[in-house]
Amino acid sequence: MASLAENLKPPFYAAIINNGDRQHVSNDEMTPMDEMVSIAPGQPGFLGLETTSDKNGKWVTISYWQDLSAEQAWEHRGDNEIRKRFDGHALSDTCAIRVSKIEHKIGKDTSLRADKREIPVRHETVSIAAFLLTVFPALSGLLRHEAVQ
C-alpha cells in the first residue's frame, strides 16, 4: 500500500509528531498528540496524516500541510487547545514536532526497497521463507516481496 506522501505533489510540508511513551495512559484517555490529530482535519491547508509506531512501540504521526503557514496555524491552535485541556501545559512541553519541507520526489519508483539483500545476521531463528526470500532475490522479485531489515 502506498504512503499518503507518495501521492502528494510537492512542494508540501510534513510535521512529524512523536508522542513518546503511552504506557501510563489508558486507551480511553486523550493525549496531547490525540488532540493535535483530532484538530488537524479541520485546519485550512491540511493534506492528510499517517500514524504508525516505531520499533520501540512509540507512536509517531506525520501530518501533511499545503504550506508552512497552514502548519504553523495548526500548531498555534493545538497549543491553545492543549493548554486548556492539559492543565496549562504547552504543546512544546508535551509533544516533539519536527517540520520538513518536501520539495521534490527522488527517483521514479517511490516504493520502499532494500538496497542490498543479505542473509540476516541474527541470533533468533529465521523462518525458512524469510531465508529463501533473502538468499534468492529472484524468488523475492517473482513473489513481489521485499526483504526489510
N, C-alpha and C positions, 0 to 999 in steps of 0.2 A: 504494500500500500504506500502510495506516495505521501511525502510530507506536505503539509499545507504550504510551507515555504517554497517548495519546488514548483508550486503552481502560481505563485505570486510574481508579478512583473516588477523588477527593480526599477527605480530605487524605492526602498521602504525601510522601516526601522524595526528591529527586533529587540524586545525588552525581556531579558531573562530574569525570572524571579526564583530565588532559592528560598524555599520555605523552611529549610532546616529540619529539625527533629520533631516529628509528630507523635512520638511515643507517649508523651504525657498529655495528649489531647484526645478526648473521646471523639468517636466518629460523628456524633451529633453536635459537637461544639465547633463554632466557626472560628477560623484563624484569620490573621491579617491577610494572608495570601488568598484565602477564600473570598475575603471582602474585595480584594483587587480584581480577582477573576470575575466576581459577580457584577461589578460595575463596568467592566471593560466593554461588553457588547453594546451598551447604551451610549458610549462615547463617540463623538464625531471622529472620523479618521481611523476607526478600528477595522482591521482587516481579518482578524481571526486569532485563535490561540490553540496551542497544543500543550498537553500535560503528560509528564512521564515521571518515572523515578530513576535516580541514578543507581550506580552499582551498590551503594550502601543503603538503599531503600528510602532516601530522602527525596521529597517531591520537588520537581522543577517544572515551571511553566514558562513557555515562551509565548508572548503576545506580539502581534504584528500590527504596525501602525503606518498609515499613509505618509506622515511626516513627523518631524521632531516636535513640532508644537502640539500635535494631537497626543503624542506620548506624554509630553510634559503636563498637558491639561489632565490627562488620566492620573498621573502621579499626584498632582495637586488635589484633585477630587478625592483620590484614595487616601491621601494624608489627612484630609479633613474628616472623612468617614471613620478612619482608624482611630483618630484622636477622640471622637465621640464614643465609639464602641468599646475601645480598649483602654479606659482609664487615663486618657491624655497622652498615651504613648504615641510617638511619631512613627510614620511609615519607615523612616531610616533606622529606627530602633528595633523594628520588628521583622523587616524583610530586606534581603540584599537584592538590589536590582542593578543589572548591567545592561546598557543600551548600546546596540551596534547598528551602524548604517550598512545596509546591504545595497551595494551599488551595481553589481552585476553578477551573473552566474558564471561559474568557472566550468568549462568543458561542456560538451554536448549532451553527455549522458549524466544525469543528476542522481542516479541511484547510488546507494552506498555499496561500496565493494572493498574487499580486502585487496591491497596492492600485491601482496605476496602470500602465497599459500605454503604453509609449512605444517609439519606434523606437530601438534601441540606438545609442549613440554610441561606436563602437569603430573602431579603425584596422584590425583584421583583417577578413577577408572574412566576411560573414554569409551563411548559406545562404538560398536563396530561400524554403524552407519556414519557417524561423525568421522571416524578414522578413514573409512573408504572415500568419503567426500573430500577429505583433506589431502589424502595421498594421490587420488586420481582426479585432478582438476577437470579433465574432460567429462567425467561422470557428473561432476557438480554442474557443469555447463548444460549437459543434457537434461538434468533434473531441475534446472533453473534455481539452484540453491547456492547461497553464498556462505562461505565459512567465515564466521566472525569470531574474533578472539577478544 
